[in-house]
């Protein structure tokens, strides 16, 4: 039981850090254009060749 009381706050802390970083990346626009990067890859290869 003692280890449970020690690990539970650590699990909540890691969860809060993960949630905060996810919300920060969503608000920063990291997930705005998911298809654009995959469509630019073939275009970049054609320009280089």
C-alpha positions as CSV (number, residue, x, y, z in Angstrom):
1,X,0.0,0.0,0.0
2,X,2.9,2.3,0.7
3,X,4.2,2.0,-2.9
4,X,0.7,2.7,-4.2
5,X,0.6,6.0,-2.3
6,X,4.0,6.8,-3.9
7,X,3.3,5.8,-7.5
8,X,-0.2,7.3,-7.8
9,X,0.9,11.0,-7.6
10,X,3.7,10.2,-10.1
11,X,1.2,8.7,-12.5
12,X,-1.0,11.7,-12.2
13,X,2.0,14.0,-12.8
14,X,3.1,12.1,-15.9
15,X,-0.5,12.2,-17.2
16,X,-0.8,15.9,-16.6
17,X,2.5,16.5,-18.4
18,X,1.4,14.4,-21.4
19,X,-2.0,16.2,-21.5
20,X,-0.3,19.6,-21.3
21,X,2.1,18.9,-24.0
22,X,-0.6,17.5,-26.3
23,X,-2.8,20.6,-25.8
24,X,0.2,22.8,-26.4
25,X,1.0,21.1,-29.7
26,X,-2.7,21.3,-30.8
27,X,-2.9,25.0,-30.0
28,X,0.4,25.5,-31.8
29,X,-0.9,24.2,-35.0
30,X,1.1,21.0,-35.2
31,X,-1.9,18.9,-36.4
32,X,-3.4,21.4,-38.8
33,X,-2.2,20.0,-42.1
34,X,-1.6,16.2,-41.8
35,X,-2.0,15.5,-45.5
36,X,0.1,18.3,-46.8
37,X,3.5,16.9,-45.7
38,X,2.8,13.5,-47.3
39,X,1.8,15.2,-50.6
40,X,4.9,17.4,-50.7
41,X,7.3,14.5,-50.4
42,X,6.8,13.2,-54.0
43,X,6.9,16.8,-55.3
44,X,10.2,17.4,-53.7
45,X,11.7,14.2,-55.3
46,X,10.5,15.3,-58.7
47,X,12.1,18.7,-58.4
48,X,15.5,17.3,-57.3
49,X,15.8,14.8,-60.1
